[in-house]
């Protein structure tokens, strides 16, 4: 397993091994800013990789602390009231913020020039009909349905504090993906959502932005935060990023977001146009994207399934030989299988960071039960008469196991591997949520950009791969002369 993790790490890095890495969160503006950092650095002759859509604020902040990335775009309000909440009362200036970050060996560049604050939005027609102008007006309409981004639901500067400040007690409040919330608002499934003030969608969906009349939301000035050792490792990168400070207005940021979300341009194109340069990313075709995600997906599945086979079959054999051990192994692997797959991926982050390593470990754990269970069942289900015949031949336990029992149980073992493989292919699409790539990446990006073609670019290959894996195992079963298992 250790070898598998090490190989996963080397594979993850092989995609673009550079010393410097910028990260970005899972929303359009953060990805655009990540591309701005990458392209500005490359313009100045600095090689840097962009690990995009790695997750939410906490995941990026911890990845920066661990050195998995070197820099990422953040917002002052998020830093002060969410990530450095214990020091929030003492941070009143950029210098105070820098001193608070020093505790984590981090630092912040000067703000980029625009603010992207939270706001509450509602369709203009509904706002006019209900007389909604300010957030405090919402208290008169508890029947309104609220759909907030998942991160906003639990942030210190999010929904709990907002509800308390304005005395809001709506009958319906749900967490959902930020981009899906716009579509739910348009379709009438919800009535109000949280907005990012530089979202291009505000104008596109003709939304009214309710005034924060009790000044609940703090400032959210965009800036880059980075590891302090970057000043020694690459002062040129810091100079390149510093050239962006004060250079991006709110209108410029809204225009870049609109180029991506409304005009279907890539984040790299939007960033390159702003900087007035060309980028090689414009030549990225659908074929190259599918080839890249296929390689990433197959790597995740192959490594995790191979490790699961190597561990689960011996465990199943041992469990069949020693009933007490078998009960314990089946119970533990069963508990692992009951964990929600998304939670299992996230649980791995504190242990293995972000990227392919935690994804491979999570998939490995998820693949154990079918193989262990079928190995155990195959061995314990052997006809006792056959066991007695082998015993009568005078064969020692090891030879009875190797020559008679395992061959008799091999049909069941292979069925377990097939089940694990098919589950693994589907579950691996969640690996994109922690920066491991694979077919889940275009699915997540397609959801973010409301691009059905991009969603299908990940969903169809994932489905085809699952069918291919199942067919391959079925062919092997027929080739061996076995009846095809229905599992």
LOFINU-398146 format. One record per residue (C-alpha): x, y, z. Coordinates in steps of 0.02 Angstrom, whole numbers, padded with zeros to 5 digits, always signed. Layout:
// LOFINU-398146
XYZ;...
***
This chain:
// LOFINU-398146
+00000+00000+00000;+00144+00117+00040;+00214+00084-00133;+00044+00124-00208;+00034+00289-00116;+00210+00334-00168;+00171+00290-00348;+00011+00392-00340;+00110+00540-00281;+00237+00523-00419;+00099+00500-00548;+00006+00654-00487;+00161+00757-00503;+00207+00686-00672;+00068+00784-00756;+00172+00942-00745;+00318+00932-00628;+00372+01107-00585;+00437+01180-00423;+00303+01313-00413;+00116+01288-00404;-00033+01405-00394;-00198+01334-00332;-00377+01390-00357;-00546+01356-00279;-00694+01275-00362;-00776+01428-00434;-00749+01526-00593;-00667+01684-00526;-00539+01588-00424;-00492+01483-00577;-00475+01642-00682;-00362+01720-00551;-00259+01560-00546;-00239+01571-00734;-00192+01755-00718;-00054+01708-00596;+00007+01567-00708;+00007+01667-00868;+00085+01821-00788;+00224+01711-00718;+00253+01624-00885;+00253+01794-00971;+00398+01838-00857;+00491+01676-00893;+00439+01581-00735;+00376+01402-00749;+00227+01371-00637;+00087+01242-00632;-00095+01282-00596;-00190+01154-00490;-00366+01211-00522;-00532+01182-00433;-00456+01101-00279;-00604+01135-00166;-00657+01267-00040;-00565+01397+00063;-00510+01282+00204;-00441+01149+00086;-00337+01279-00010;-00275+01362+00149;-00218+01196+00223;-00139+01143+00057;-00040+01306+00060;+00017+01276+00238;+00074+01100+00195;+00171+01162+00043;+00064+01069-00085;+00038+01235-00172;+00140+01395-00160;+00010+01529-00188;-00177+01549-00216;-00304+01690-00231;-00405+01728-00074;-00515+01866-00005;-00484+01971+00150;-00654+01937+00227;-00630+01750+00208;-00457+01759+00283;-00507+01864+00433;-00676+01792+00478;-00660+01611+00420;-00478+01555+00410;-00403+01668+00546;-00562+01685+00646;-00476+01674+00816;-00376+01831+00774;-00517+01923+00685;-00539+02057+00817;-00357+02109+00805;-00350+02125+00614;-00396+02299+00554;-00268+02331+00417;-00164+02242+00286;-00014+02247+00404;-00119+02163+00540;-00168+02030+00414;+00012+02000+00365;+00063+01980+00547;-00079+01855+00576;-00023+01754+00424;+00158+01749+00486;+00101+01627+00621;+00069+01502+00480;+00228+01547+00381;+00116+01633+00254;+00108+01809+00184;-00008+01913+00076;+00026+02026-00072;-00064+02192-00090;-00246+02178-00147;-00278+02154-00332;-00391+02306-00344;-00569+02239-00333;-00685+02176-00198;-00797+02025-00216;-00915+02031-00069;-01058+01919-00024;-01233+01982-00061;-01410+01915-00065;-01495+01909-00236;-01672+01884-00295;-01756+01897-00465;-01797+02080-00499;-01978+02041-00541;-02004+01954-00374;-01911+02090-00280;-02026+02222-00355;-02182+02118-00319;-02135+02095-00137;-02057+02266-00110;-01886+02194-00070;-01745+02321-00071;-01643+02282+00084;-01593+02118+00168;-01695+02170+00320;-01851+02166+00209;-01833+01977+00198;-01888+01960+00380;-02065+02004+00325;-02072+01855+00206;-02029+01693+00299;-02113+01594+00159;-01968+01634+00040;-01856+01486-00003;-01669+01513+00019;-01533+01416-00074;-01357+01456-00017;-01188+01390-00070;-01130+01249+00042;-00982+01347+00109;-01092+01499+00148;-01207+01389+00252;-01074+01358+00386;-00953+01505+00374;-00925+01621+00521;-00970+01763+00403;-01108+01663+00318;-01289+01614+00345;-01292+01584+00535;-01227+01759+00572;-01333+01838+00435;-01491+01758+00503;-01448+01817+00678;-01405+01995+00624;-01566+02018+00524;-01682+01908+00626;-01717+01794+00477;-01809+01631+00508;-01865+01565+00337;-01961+01402+00323;-01845+01335+00187;-01654+01348+00183;-01546+01227+00084;-01362+01214+00042;-01318+01184-00141;-01184+01213-00270;-01165+01399-00303;-01184+01385-00491;-01333+01268-00479;-01417+01393-00364;-01430+01519-00507;-01522+01391-00613;-01635+01344-00467;-01674+01529-00445;-01716+01550-00628;-01828+01396-00630;-01922+01457-00476;-01868+01315-00362;-01794+01440-00239;-01821+01627-00211;-01656+01697-00145;-01472+01648-00154;-01304+01711-00096;-01207+01805-00230;-01027+01850-00261;-01035+02033-00310;-00923+02007-00464;-01027+01862-00530;-01069+01888-00714;-01230+01792-00680;-01307+01939-00584;-01338+02037-00743;-01371+01882-00848;-01512+01820-00735;-01576+02000-00705;-01558+01991-00517;-01588+02124-00386;-01448+02137-00257;-01523+02175-00087;-01438+02312+00012;-01340+02255+00165;-01423+02390+00271;-01353+02326+00436;-01175+02309+00366;-01158+02124+00404;-01037+02074+00266;-00856+02131+00287;-00737+02182+00147;-00682+02044+00030;-00533+02118-00061;-00452+01993-00178;-00267+01959-00155;-00138+01821-00171;-00074+01735-00015;+00085+01635-00025;+00212+01535+00074;+00342+01648+00153;+00487+01542+00090;+00434+01591-00086;+00528+01755-00057;+00688+01650-00057;+00640+01513-00180;+00569+01626-00315;+00572+01814-00284;+00541+01833-00471;+00371+01750-00452;+00324+01870-00313;+00375+02017-00421;+00269+01947-00563;+00117+01924-00450;+00144+02094-00369;+00127+02172-00541;-00058+02120-00533;-00088+02213-00369;-00206+02358-00397;-00220+02313-00581;-00390+02226-00584;-00548+02330-00564;-00717+02256-00519;-00778+02288-00697;-00626+02198-00769;-00656+02049-00656;-00841+02042-00701;-00793+02049-00885;-00671+01904-00865;-00801+01802-00771;-00927+01839-00909;-00806+01783-01045;-00795+01614-00959;-00972+01586-00895;-01076+01671-01028;-00966+01666-01184;-00894+01491-01154;-00713+01546-01166;-00584+01458-01061;-00516+01538-00903;-00345+01542-00987;-00414+01640-01134;-00501+01766-01021;-00343+01790-00918;-00229+01801-01070;-00341+01932-01151;-00333+02037-00993;-00144+02025-00991;-00131+02053-01178;-00037+01892-01213;-00075+01727-01301;-00076+01560-01213;-00047+01382-01269;-00204+01329-01174;-00307+01395-01320;-00247+01244-01420;-00317+01120-01291;-00441+01014-01390;-00580+00901-01331;-00480+00749-01385;-00328+00801-01283;-00438+00839-01132;-00522+00668-01141;-00355+00582-01165;-00284+00672-01014;-00433+00635-00900;-00437+00454-00960;-00256+00430-00911;-00288+00511-00741;-00444+00405-00711;-00361+00243-00763;-00213+00282-00650;-00325+00308-00499;-00426+00149-00534;-00276+00039-00575;-00173+00088-00423;-00315+00077-00297;-00388-00085-00367;-00218-00169-00376;-00183-00124-00195;-00356-00184-00143;-00331-00352-00230;-00160-00373-00149;-00230-00340+00024;-00409-00403+00018;-00378-00579-00049;-00253-00625+00089;-00372-00549+00217;-00516-00652+00148;-00410-00810+00151;-00353-00777+00330;-00531-00739+00381;-00590-00905+00309;-00454-01000+00404;-00485-00911+00569;-00671-00875+00597;-00645-00744+00733;-00527-00647+00621;-00648-00666+00476;-00789-00590+00577;-00680-00442+00624;-00615-00413+00447;-00788-00420+00370;-00856-00303+00503;-00717-00173+00478;-00724-00177+00289;-00914-00167+00300;-00902-00011+00407;-00784+00068+00281;-00909+00031+00143;-01048+00118+00240;-00953+00283+00247;-01018+00407+00118;-00891+00404-00024;-00875+00594-00028;-00840+00599+00159;-00709+00462+00141;-00616+00566+00011;-00618+00719+00126;-00564+00616+00277;-00404+00572+00185;-00351+00754+00160;-00277+00783+00335;-00174+00623+00315;-00117+00633+00134;-00154+00810+00076;-00242+00845-00089;-00224+00762-00259;-00201+00581-00311;-00134+00510-00146;-00292+00532-00040;-00400+00481-00188;-00306+00317-00213;-00316+00277-00027;-00502+00314-00021;-00536+00208-00175;-00428+00069-00103;-00531+00066+00058;-00693+00070-00041;-00638-00079-00146;-00596-00194+00000;-00766-00260+00051;-00823-00343-00112;-00657-00436-00131;-00640-00485+00053;-00820-00542+00063;-00817-00645-00096;-00649-00724-00053;-00713-00771+00119;-00879-00834+00050;-00794-00932-00089;-00682-01024+00033;-00809-01055+00171;-00938-01113+00044;-00836-01260-00021;-00926-01427-00004;-00866-01510+00159;-00854-01676+00064;-00720-01602-00048;-00625-01537+00103;-00633-01710+00182;-00568-01789+00021;-00420-01671+00018;-00387-01707+00200;-00392-01894+00166;-00254-01872+00037;-00142-01816+00179;-00106-01645+00105;-00044-01511+00227;-00154-01357+00253;-00051-01244+00139;-00062-01365-00008;-00247-01398+00019;-00272-01211+00013;-00163-01180-00140;-00208-01334-00243;-00391-01362-00202;-00481-01228-00102;-00421-01068-00189;-00452-01140-00363;-00628-01191-00309;-00658-01017-00238;-00581-00923-00384;-00749-00896-00470;-00816-00805-00317;-00653-00708-00295;-00656-00647-00475;-00838-00593-00455;-00786-00490-00304;-00646-00408-00402;-00767-00368-00542;-00889-00286-00422;-00750-00185-00342;-00683-00130-00511;-00852-00066-00572;-00884+00025-00408;-00708+00097-00416;-00731+00169-00591;-00889+00260-00539;-00828+00320-00370;-00665+00385-00445;-00764+00528-00525;-00773+00604-00350;-00583+00614-00344;-00591+00778-00439;-00664+00859-00284;-00495+00845-00199;-00389+00890-00348;-00352+00715-00416;-00423+00744-00590;-00502+00604-00690;-00673+00601-00772;-00748+00698-00626;-00651+00854-00675;-00750+00897-00833;-00910+00851-00742;-00874+00975-00602;-00816+01108-00723;-00970+01080-00832;-01084+01103-00681;-00990+01262-00635;-01005+01332-00810;-01180+01262-00848;-01102+01172-00996;-01193+01008-01034;-01066+00959-01167;-00926+00971-01040;-01025+00869-00913;-01050+00733-01044;-00865+00741-01084;-00836+00662-00913;-00998+00565-00887;-00999+00466-01050;-00819+00403-01042;-00846+00356-00859;-01001+00255-00903;-00914+00174-01053;-00763+00129-00947;-00876+00047-00816;-00962-00054-00953;-00794-00100-01030;-00727-00161-00862;-00883-00265-00831;-00876-00338-01006;-00692-00379-00988;-00721-00477-00828;-00871-00564-00904;-00764-00615-01053;-00632-00686-00936;-00767-00785-00844;-00830-00858-01008;-00653-00894-01064;-00627-00993-00904;-00787-01087-00939;-00882-01011-00792;-01062-00953-00793;-01060-00763-00800;-01092-00692-00628;-01239-00574-00608;-01146-00470-00476;
***
